Amino acid sequence: MPPYPVSLYSMASSTQRATSSLPSALEWKHDVFLSFRGADTRLGFTAHLHDKLKEQGITRIFLDDDELQIGRPISDLFLEIAKSRLAIVVISPDYASSKWCLNELVKILECMEERGAVIPVFYSVEPSAVGDRSGIFGNGFTKLEQEYKDDKEMVDGWKAALKIVAKIKGHTSNNKLVFLLFSLNSCYVSIIRLSFARVQFNSAKS
């Protein structure tokens, strides 16, 4: 088995395996695992979101930046995902051009999708474009797909993950300024807090 999830051929069973070894509510290492494409949002939306979460008392945040992880084993990152209570995935136009981001997304869904712990943020991209891999978003994916055309199982896993995340209720806007102002207000943070409560409840039941 490769050191990264290469497909979602059995989402239910994969998720069950992942959640069976999840930490209890008192053992989470991170409150939030923040996944994003560095070149798109590192200095803008993601940085502001990170700061706002900390202002609201959500301080244990794993801030992953695909461009700053060069040389780090992807398996190490997967351990951080498994130790996170909640994942916020900032999906921007260039997100699907990164192998790192896509492998990360697959693992996030395997660990968290079933327990409702994934919040997608569609930043300047429509969910339909993510699921269909169309438009500017799809252009980046097509290039990556061609580069890894010999690894069909991994590419199919990426496609499945994008279809799944596109169907999860999240936040969407094509107006960057309006989106920034909306997403950083207390209402948005309240939604995240409610997600924490749901995750804790689901963990207690398992």
Number of C-alpha atoms within 10 A of each C-alpha: 5 7 10 16 20 19 22 23 12 10 18 13 12 17 20 16 13 16 18 11 11 19 15 13 16 7 11 17 18 21 17 26 24 22 24 27 24 20 14 17 19 16 10 13 19 20 12 17 18 18 13 18 20 13 10 12 9 17 15 16 19 19 16 19 18 18 14 9 12 10 6 9 11 15 14 10 17 18 11 15 26 23 21 25 29 29 28 18 24 22 29 21 22 20 26 28 19 19 18 17 23 21 21 26 26 26 26 25 25 25 30 24 21 15 19 16 24 27 22 21 25 21 23 16 19 21 24 14 17 28 19 14 19 15 14 14 23 20 16 18 24 16 14 16 21 11 10 14 13 10 12 13 16 23 22 16 19 26 22 17 25 24 17 16 23 20 13 15 12 16 17 18 17 12 10 14 11 10 18 17 11 14 20 17 13 13 11 14 18 12 12 21 14 11 20 19 13 15 20 18 13 15 17 10 7 9
